[in-house]
């Protein structure tokens, strides 16, 4: 089974950019991972979260920071 590249419609992308707080499904979609992978990141302590009445919530700025901190590799080296 091959994975299809993630494609968002521009209206969905704009809606995500306007969100400050996200639930698990929205956060997973924003990170382009499954909700199971999202929970694995939480369990490993790699992703900050908030709990409100037994519901997980995520700040978009925290998700962006996590993505920036997981950057791998350096710049261009002239060869591939």
N, C-alpha and C positions, 0 to 999 in steps of 0.2 A: 504494500500500500504506500503510495507516495503522498507527501503532504503538499497541499496547494499553498501558494504564497498568500499571505494575509492581505486582503484588500478591503479598504474601508471606503464608503461613500463620503463625499466631501461634507454632507450634512451630518453624518455620524461623527466625523472627525471634528467638526466645529462644536458639536454637542459635548464631546469629550474635553475639548480645550476650555470649555466654560465651566466644567465641574471643578470644585475645590475638594469636595469629599466624595469618595467612591465606595460602593459596596464591593464585595469579593468578586462578583461577576464582572463589574465595570473595571475594576483594577486589573483583573486577569486579561480582559480584552485590551485594555490600554497598554499592558506590557507584552501583549501578543503571546501569552502562555495559557495553559489550561488552569482551571481553578485548583486542580490537584497539585500542579507545580507551584502555584501561588502559596498553597498551604505548606508545601515542603520548604519554601523559602522562609515562611513564618516560623516553622518548627526549628529550622537551623539558626534562627536569630538573624537572618540576612535582610529582613524586611520589617520596618516599623509598622505597627498597627495600633488602632484604638478600639476599645470595646464600649459599645453603648447598648445597654439592655440586652446583653448576650449576642450582639451583632457586631461583626468586625467592620471597621471603617478604615479607609486609607486616605491620606492627603496626597494630592497629585504632586505637590512639591517634593514629598518624601520619595515617591516612585521615581520622579525625575532624578533626584539625587542618587538613588540606588543604581539607576542605569549609568549615570556618569561615573560612579565609583567602581563599576565592574568592567570598565574599559580595559581591553587587552591589547597588547602590541604597541608598537611605536609608529613612527612616521615612515615615509617612503624611503626605501634603501636602494632604489635604482634597478633592482631585479626582482622577479617573482619566482 
